[in-house]
Each structure stands twice: as structure tokens, then as C-alpha cells.
Amino acid sequence: MQSLKAIQEEPLALLYFWQSQCGVCQALEPKVADLVSQHFNQLPFFRLKADEHKAFMGQLRMLSVPGILLLAQGKELYRANGLVHLKQLESKIAPAYAAFYN
């Protein structure tokens, strides 16, 4: 697992917090992964199991799952919990991705 410091050193990173007993988490993760691989293939995508990373989640103030954080040089650009519309997520990632990778 990457440390918070290592993730903060990434120019841009997408974090996905999930739990195995969360049906929404299980359904959403492959869709987010597909979005990243198809449209933002240079974006580091970290899948973090919530019960294994409680302290890390606390540092980020991520209190529920599924949880998504888009970080630019360790600073939060976007946060979402629960059901996430993929078009909305794409619209939040696109400008930051263009700034860092185009």
C-alpha cells in the first residue's frame, strides 16, 4: 500500500475506498476502473479496502464508502461518497488530467 506521503507526491491521483460487504462499492469499482483505463490511462488509481486502511481514511477525513477522492499534488480536487454518476466524475477528472498529462 502506498503511504499518504507517496500518494501526495503523485501529480494527480484517484483514490477509491471500498468494503467487501458493500454492494454499491462492488458495483461501482469496475465502472470507475473502466473510466480511468479508457479516458485517463496515466492517472494513478488506488483501490483501498476501508477496513485495512482506517487510519489512512481518517487522515483524509473519508468517513463512508464507497468513497472517491481526486487529489492534485496531495490537495483535494473532488470528493464523492455513495452512488457516483460517472459523467460527473469524468467531468471532474478531465480538466485536472489535461493540465497534468497533456
C-alpha positions in Angstrom: 0.0 0.0 0.0 1.2 3.4 -0.9 1.6 5.8 2.0 -0.2 9.1 2.3 3.1 10.8 1.6 3.7 8.8 -1.6 0.2 9.5 -2.9 0.6 13.2 -2.1 3.7 13.2 -4.2 1.8 12.0 -7.3 0.9 14.9 -9.6 -2.7 13.6 -9.7 -4.2 10.5 -8.1 -7.7 8.9 -7.8 -8.4 7.1 -4.6 -11.3 4.6 -4.3 -12.3 3.4 -0.8 -14.4 0.3 -0.6 -15.6 -2.6 1.6 -16.3 -6.1 0.6 -19.7 -6.2 2.2 -20.8 -3.0 0.3 -22.8 -3.9 -2.8 -22.6 -0.3 -4.2 -18.8 -0.5 -3.7 -18.6 -3.8 -5.6 -20.7 -2.5 -8.5 -19.1 0.9 -8.8 -15.4 0.0 -8.7 -15.2 -1.8 -12.1 -17.0 1.1 -13.7 -14.6 3.7 -12.2 -11.7 1.5 -13.2 -13.0 1.3 -16.8 -13.5 5.0 -16.9 -9.9 5.6 -15.8 -8.4 3.0 -18.2 -10.4 4.3 -21.2 -10.1 8.0 -20.7 -7.4 8.7 -18.2 -4.9 5.9 -18.6 -2.0 7.8 -17.0 -4.0 8.6 -13.8 -2.8 6.6 -10.8 -5.8 4.7 -9.5 -5.6 3.4 -5.9 -8.2 0.9 -4.7 -8.2 0.9 -0.9 -10.1 -1.5 1.2 -11.6 0.6 4.0 -11.2 -1.9 6.9 -7.5 -2.3 6.1 -6.8 1.5 5.8 -8.8 3.0 8.7 -6.0 5.4 9.8 -5.3 6.5 6.2 -9.1 7.2 5.7 -9.1 9.2 9.0 -6.2 11.3 7.8 -8.2 12.1 4.7 -11.5 12.5 6.6 -13.1 9.9 4.4 -15.9 8.6 6.6 -18.0 6.4 4.3 -17.8 4.0 1.4 -17.7 3.9 -1.5 -15.6 7.0 -1.4 -13.7 8.7 -4.2 -11.0 11.3 -3.8 -9.3 13.1 -6.6 -6.0 14.6 -5.4 -3.7 17.0 -7.2 -0.3 17.1 -5.5 -2.0 15.9 -2.3 -4.7 18.6 -2.4 -8.3 17.6 -2.7 -10.0 18.5 -6.0 -13.1 16.3 -5.8 -14.7 14.1 -3.2 -17.8 11.8 -3.6 -19.4 9.2 -1.4 -22.1 6.7 -2.2 -23.5 6.5 -5.7 -21.5 8.5 -8.1 -22.5 9.5 -11.6 -19.7 8.5 -13.9 -20.3 11.5 -16.2 -19.9 13.8 -13.2 -16.7 12.0 -12.1 -15.4 12.2 -15.7 -16.2 16.0 -15.8 -14.2 16.5 -12.5 -11.2 14.5 -13.6 -10.9 15.8 -17.2 -9.7 19.3 -16.6 -7.1 18.3 -14.0 -5.9 15.4 -16.2 -5.5 17.7 -19.1 -3.4 20.1 -17.0 -1.1 17.4 -15.8 -0.9 15.0 -18.7 -1.5 16.9 -21.9 
